[in-house]
Amino acid sequence: MEGPDDIEPETKSSSAQPLARRRFSRDMHGLSPDEIDGLMSSSEGRPFLVVHRLPEIKMEGVPALMPGIPITCRVDNTEKHTTRSKVRVGTLYTVFLTHGHFHWSVKRKYKHFQELHRDLYKHKMMMHLIPLARFAKDRAQLRAMSEEMPSLHGTERTRRTSSKMKYLEEYLNGLLENSFCRNDHSMIEFLSVGALSFITDLGPKGLEGPISKRSGGHRIQGLNCIGHHQFCFRWSRRWLVVKDSFLMYMNRDNGKINFVLLFDPEFKVKVGRAYTDTKYGVCFENFTRSLVIKCSSYRQTHWWSHEINRLSDSSDFLKVQRFEGFAPPREDTLTKWYVNGSGFLSDLADALEQAKEEIFITDWWLSPEVFLKRPATDNFWRLDEILKRKAEQGVQVCVLLYKEVEMALGINSEHSKKTLMNMHPNIKVMRHPDHVSSVVFLWAHHEKMVAIDQTVAFVGGIDLAFGRWDDSLYRLTDLGLRETSDTVTGEETDGDTGDNGVSKPSEPDKEVEQNLDDLTGNTKLWIGKDYNNFIKKDWVQLDRPFEDNVNRTQVPRMPWRDLSAAVHGQAARDVARHFIQRWNFTKIFKNKYKDEFYPYLLPKSHSTADSPSFTVPGSKKAKVQVLRSADRWSTGICENSILNAYIHTIENSEHYIYIENQFFISCADGKTVYNGIGDAIVKRILRAHSEQKKYRVFVVVPLLPGFEGDIALGTGVAIRAILHFTYRTMCRGEHSILSRLSEVMDQWTEYISFCGLRTHSQLCESLVTELIYIHSKFLIADDRCYIIGSANINDRSMLGSRDSEMAVFVEDEERVPSTMGGQEYQAGPLTLALRKECFRVLVGASSDPSVNIDDPISDEFFFLGWNEPAKLNAEIYEKVFKCLPNNSVHSMRELKEYSAHERLCDSDPEQAREELKAVRGLLVHFPQKFLCEEYLLPPMNTKEGMAPVGLWT
């Protein structure tokens, strides 16, 4: 029976006809003379784009060896072997070869030299028998070829072993100086070289050769024959290639890659019938497959297993790394953090423009029509236009999207896929998972990552989607004001808005709908669906992206606070490797992606990672480790290194931790919640209390979860469910943090603070307020290290067996003088700058010079600089706007009464404005008593109530 890698079924598609044509069109086309020259002429090796043009290279007959680059050999290291007759003892020669900066060796018997000579002589005769003009040059070369068969018998010289080796060496070097001989396919086979041998970014040449491989062996449910007898398998001839972090096999006849197996901690090489159920068999195993190949002899099996073990031994990916992760910490890595989407998206746009080979993107949600630089005065910086532009230049664009359960989410990944794939054949989009076939209904691909040429990567919490662009002004309005015509750059703005975002009233643009054909003079920062308040109304009709989702003259937008990071070099290779692992896994798993349109991807070697072709401006060096949450359903492997890193960082922090996260659901009970982040916080505070040492915990989370609904009207069922588990973590029930800090009594306020963010503005003469939606997923510790990623503090993100996630753990390697607890302190420059950027905006230090944020744990800052304005701001907002949530409302009855009260902003706007002048920064205390008398979990007779608890946690 055939294995999945041998089947290439014709996929049935329900997509629109243009996508179907694009989907089934073969994007293979002949190479132009300039393209061929670019792929061939390099003394440093072949460019990486060769990987994506293998069929065309095969079709055009591009030589495997690099033209103009000498290839030399040295015959050495003879071994004795028993022949099949078991009487004669033969000699096995090791041939060491050099071609440019590539070095490798092959083992050959004397008969292989004879066979090579016979094949070359046969081809020589054919050239003379075919008197075509195009073979004239070849015939001229062949005249210089000796017709004498290499012989090791007869003379005294050839009878000595050393002379025999020297004789064969001279003979082979003579052939390799002949351009026809060195490019003949029989010589290519003899040298064990192929199209992937001399690609610089794939690292050392490695090991190659013809093998027979057995179908099946996948460790994915549903991909194997139910039988285990040898008659259930099919053998196919393939060309095996082993590099320093993966092995793969391909069809030599058409140049197409058939399968890629990445090295991982489960990688093993086993030899013999006991493991392979076949004579001369070798078995390669990793997390996702047990691959069996068949060699021609017992000696070859051991030679292959020995060489593969030698190549793989140096791979970092064979070892379980710190935090039980897949990648080790990478020292001296250029990295940069971003607070808010403006700087991130601007730098990303510039980096995408630098792409020469590959662009990898994976998002929970992707909006093709999102603008990366604002305000947009044309479509040049629109995401889909950038990707189309790069695809037309030959860059391979690979996008992995989360395939949502359409009844539960409205992110419309099908629209995203169709839009992108209809643009150019070089743009390939996969969606995963298939919920029915994979039996995955609750979990999501939640990571947000972009990798460019496997050299620069961006990791964090920001999807390339609507609503994510923001800066430190956190504007509530965007009416297209005529006087604000200055371009917003990618850099974070200095200071806040002075009056906390209250903008001068001005007439909005007369156009209700944006004319995307002509954006000249546009001043809006958020066009169409990009302007939104998803608690008021979630996104709908995403296939009409330039129509407003809410009335921007009546509804303030909800600001979006988020973080991301850029990494270079080996850390970027690690990020790209994770994407490649997911891409290849999805290609194997889903039948519709098994055809040739979706290629297998190959990871670049880490040995070439330290010379990036470009760097993100403003990047600094630090130690960076790439972390992830992954499971067999999502990636084919199991890992929860993000959780382990969080707990390790909290437990080992000495002075403070700062947490900003979209969710805060923790404190394990072994029944409903399993991650131990909250437990680690409790233990660390209790340790500080017992040691009588100063220690602070800053927790900043959204005031309300990001689900559509009006909690005052009882329509926010999902909002209440998340609030239940948030309060269970913070302050309610025996497992909560504050309950377990009972031994510190009321002193808990000296150790931990829970806050949210809120701002206000003026919209069409009316005062408005809105919470700032915290979508961040990051932690800072001791001004020396931080974690930025896509993982929320909940079980979904942290356990590894649920949502897939990615993060980076950054540790400063340099030190700068600072202050901690009133003492001189050596802080990390990157972490210190990140913490100060966050605190500067949150406490309003940019507009109030009296606020000192240098010492994050001093009593003056913690009580007067942080907690006092958070308390005062919350009181002012409650007085002026009667906003929810707040501590005055304990039950649904009180909620209804409270909502009926007239607001000061409506009854006396001038007095309200006076009150709002006292607001400093954005912090407000998280209201711990809100609806404390209510049971917030959904009723069992609702669809939310029937959902598994794990959906919320």
Steps between C-alpha positions, in 0.01 A plus 500: 500500500614855437605732777383861515824631357451293186151623423428825324120515481321758294344733749138599478452863589188691586682832456414755239602424145796741489645333808439157350690600187781641709494197728538245221725702275854372500715798580799330339633690202821489306799685639627798306871515406554766768330284763710200403813711519399624845449147626831377361761773525621524860831397645341503846232247415153496351231744618222368722233567236621181328292314762181644346602442138613136505262373226596788269869441570453135411310592185764754388786259567686732738819313599527374857859621533572872504642612162848640511566367852762222509419169663788292632523163667734311730474121528590375845408280791457154350283242676466127441160348440372153427351454156181309430700185430616518865842381374665803338573806708451828315626852565276794578644844423402826667496784252530849656361772276524881495287736291530866593462514879303174510670180621361147512600137458362190329596134531557314176625156394736454209212369290324838541796669330474245218125553464553875489756460221270271299209744529712796395648305207151398392388864504812595307411255223144634490628854451703390198205309357272804527667764276289793622657845513391556862718206609815633327637649822435175687677298230803727525512442873464124460800473267720575802345215700709188537345183363706286735303325769650569846690187597655410831673186374825429315768746609697514821381858551133412490544202726598720797196627691622859521573501129158357420336787688722754329425347162121518554534851634689619191255323274196659666654847516576471129136427427383787724706745296299399193180709493298230323609226737444696818143588403403157368223340705715193569765726657232685698381166639858394576564826690160483678403855413168651405310826462507569876868418557651845468235737634690715747211560741434127535839469668758225438437272206407212726417150382315404182424195297240276337282291732179302500255636753196332648162669507316577824648538844320823589421543867184692425168333556333402176804525273612136503381169368330292770714203397859450605601222263769565241241459224325814633802713410625641173864562416605800290836611365597840637805722549574550870659824620625547856590849625604628842145532644275291274483226243278476196441292193405607152412361161815536290305463176291815544698684770208516744540468877280221636559521875698692763586359844630752753741398775343517846570343843324183387726459196668159488673289236443124525659229286397143434206275430381517861415871458419513130357157415717500190849396398753783493244737650557827686227667707489874575260608774385835630184631669290471185630209293688172498662494154652176368747490212675206337869505406690281256724327754561442868805728487302782340238487775768552764676766295174695463402463867850604612511806275147611587576471871821699444314775314216520749716490814582870467134597465349700786163349421592149614512621859222617730596859574442728796135518610455170312497700179608418146752783456791606724570856615681686222761745627583833332170504315383827351152569634252785541176537695187687392229648720186544287446415136618821333874444531469126448294522182720773356820301555328187371401679180860607441627149576253343257632733232846352562387140441693320226405132543221414745233660715335283767189629681280331755218679680185425695334759280637672190336789317652530150376858469669633816734798455841467662586870487253777593335716389472327164511739205518214248498118504877452494525393866191282501591145603353321198667745263837450669472121478388519137793725418749260660339196336537663159870543579535124554472489879315193630224611741367229732211580734353275771161605634289368781187341353235615740173333595283733294202484734716617791731756339456753222863553396425360152829327422349376173477859376862559603614188316308576180614861491868417534511195274318677219784750482793284382600131480800570724261570787392175667252494788412203718233485769506259793345307668217312334284484809311181422787288366741612770234499777624845607210733572610707799865584432653754265824592327554817697861594419587816308826482310671629185837368377684659208766299314540299822726789605270747680187403691225680689327327793237636737133559560414715199306336217525661157135588530252780543494693825861419598672821390538747786755722670548645847231764440227232504254717304130441547396692190593506133272723299758599241579838659631741242757666725678176596671442168841401636607148419520269799837333488587157629672648806313524828381855569648682796267592778126458520232729367531750782132493588493120488385472145237777490527627145366828366165466326522521126283421205536145372569428136182518299556159342325229695675218315867510411586511132780244477575586139632838611635542851675828421466732796356232728557575869309213657719254688239223506317445171179295480493192724829608655306745716317291754374445851454126516329492840233726353495305171724219383640495146258388226503499118878492479471440126392868486805634682470870417149549636483622859403241761368759747388860468819690577307822570322330791713210620854555628756246382655266751876562518723196465812452711735223391867404474725327253870430448743469211785248506784426260751231421474160665192596703328600173601161359333337803177693436508404132569136589185492712299639209655243264415222743138614512479553122640157413282339767189666354599395148520138613187512713252658259431318173428822309856624561686187384532602138791683339353849537590503870875435535689339783710763674862455608665666802817697443813397684586684821863500385422782255268703725743760630528707182150645445440683175316773693415591859210678663610854597545552874567136582734422793679182603367268772456131573181373336322166531201411282221330697174338397187315600445212261325166488461203270178645355662834416862432413557127540707542818438585868642805679402755767822695540316835530332387821828365637677828420228707670515292818881494502518878455249568777663258743848641437409869492660700781327837496186516287301358213281700265226310319285640222263244352169466320396230748590419859366152567721286720543345849480126442243282671551189286135507389418815305832689483841338462766764429705602802590862422274637773639244744854613420399861572354400837811304597731782399303758702490273804876450472554874491271542800681234703837654410368851570620617160339747266336336199237632259262339254332721239208339315329693219206337319196621299217639708262282298566194283492556124161357413197674352229573753353752739559375850250755635223339291606143579606424142868452574490131597853432376624817672360379832649153455852638453446742792412200718834333439689831521353571843559139600869565429523840665279516805202264519495148636754287683733465202535873429824689554364729772336212689830312505680812623293496817808475719613845385153633598433851365865539409433340161471853357873540566576217263249485216287739297223417249425770242332566168527791256246765401504825306256771390447745217243714325291371212275743312472737800430212743738368765569131457707239680611151415723237650829437323492140390812327624588230250862480622656173605821590678692496826795704629718396793759700694580736210713220354278267296162487331270262314296622202274270303151390407427295813229616739514416867248218488497127439415536133827675428731355763439127522631423153231243433245765403566817297826531308713798609841659453710734714855628547686513831748789489778539756728802501867408485621856560444715809429869558485686835152535646314504831310222676353532847700816567827326422734517204410227257632352178209473256478364148475782243230342281281392793542827686399699192195277446384533861544877496312532170207312653503687832552841335171474312299314761569737795514819291865570574551661160260785586590521870875535566445448871427130444825306532492155339868417548448275804206262438484351852552808719213585733474843343442360154293192590256682729507861375608459139304184413217415740387850595429621145341163418259546789433869425449442128249223568304729733496784246382278215227354718385848603502644147392207282347239734711254304511127551646298656539668840503415869163663573300230322483166684190340345286509188234692691749769593625496142159589363455779755851631436450505122185708541684784677571814300865549414689819582639513144139536378353721772792741544765461228705798621525363854586160352785655304634660817491166680680326214792745523610312813540173310867404477612233259288200406501276807185410692476242774334178389160493679528191720146529643313532170204257499654325799152382611423336165584159356660598172527167318248457216169328581495133400205558264708729277742399224781659700397302805512172308852570375787319676665700776827480309353737240526783754813404690 
